[in-house]
Amino acid sequence: MSEIIVKAVENEVEKMRFIKFPWEIYKGYDNWVPPLIYDVRKNLDTVKNPFYKHAKIQLFLALDGKTIVGRIAAIVNDNHNKKYNDKVGFFGYFESINSKEVSIALFEAAGNWLKENGMDTIRGPINLSINDEVGLLAEGYDTPPVLLMTYNPPYYEKLITDYGFTKAKELYAYIFGEQHFDSNTKSLEKLQRVSDIVIKRDNIKIRKIVLKNLESELMKVMKVYNSAWIDNWGSVQMTEEEFKFVASSLKPLVDEDIVYFAEVNGEPVGFSLSLPDYNQIFRHINGKLLPFGWYKILTGRKKINAIRVMIMGIVPEYQRKGIEAVFINNTIKIGTSKGYKNAEISWVLEDNVPMVQTAINLGAEKYKTYRIYDKQI
């Protein structure tokens, strides 16, 4: 190996090399799911993605001669720093060959850029913000990730900790499926009883999202989302433009039957978003929608047999009242009736006691762990 050079990405050609580099890393990793190149380009588009109206990013490539051996993104999120009154910058899109020399060069480049932009801490991996794909997979390499969850080689953890990063937070993924049903009949019966009590006691109405009214529905989602997680570790409220941007990507994936509002007197107090696990299809289209990717998505969507319970938020005044149980109960009942056999609940902060307890009470199995790391720079 010659001297490793890290250079900033300066044009669209280099950006495409940045985007496509993971295909080199994951040769032989059967559980890796290639991301859609279209989506990655869209997220990294500093003109079209409204995230960059309050943030900035610098992409870096590590080169051994002319060969790419690693990549990293350094990110400053002004809305995060305004909320927490800190100077935390982020790293994301980290990929590297198994080389301490390469990873050190990448972390140094990202850290130096963040310091130049006034940051004193680097946190990650986060692509691009806490509202996107987050965390390093630390446990659970034996199965593919579900939709919008991360995957990485096991050696990444050592590369990160060898540089001096320490754990900031752990995130959990829980699995619940038909293999749990027979042994948890009593848990499901209890879940139904709790659900009935909560609905009656608090005059809760559960309804499905109406996609044809997406514009008005989005405003209700945003109201719940930005209120429900306001005190959660690392949370950053999304702007209206960001919500619309994310919704435009997720809308084609939505199954209306498993997306719910909880309302009291017509006002939203909770929101639950579960999505079919399209990674079951994406892992076979190699990141490309054309020429056959869209066809495989359209013909394969009815064969998807798992979902990801992705968002479950309750406004503060209705938290700890059992609405999570109502959402889970509805999702299981409707989901199983539609042929979904497994559900992943993710991600759940390690200290989110209500959701952790809900998963435990349900009999769900914690089967994947993700970590976010911090380091002073």
Buried (B, 14 or more C-beta within 10 A) or exposed (E): EEEBEBEEBEEEEBBBBBBBBBBEBBEEBEBBBBBBBBBBBBBBEEEEBBBBEBBBBBBBBBBBEEEBBBBBBBBBBEBBBEBEEEBBBBBBBBBBBEBEBBBBBBBBBBBEBBBEBEBEBBBBBBBBBBBEBBBBBBBBBEEBBBBBBBBBBEEBBEBBBEBEBEBBBBBBBBBBBEEBBEEBEEBBEBBBEBBEEBBEEBEBEBEBBEEEEBEEBBEBBBBBBBBBBEEEEBBBBBBEEBBBBBBEBBEEBBBEBBBBBBBBEEEBBBBBBBBBBBBBBBBBBEBBBEEEBEEBBEEBBEEBBBBBBBBBBBBEEBBEBBBBBBBBBBBBBBBBEBEBEBBBBBBBBBEBEBBBEBBEBBBBBBBBBBBBBBBEB
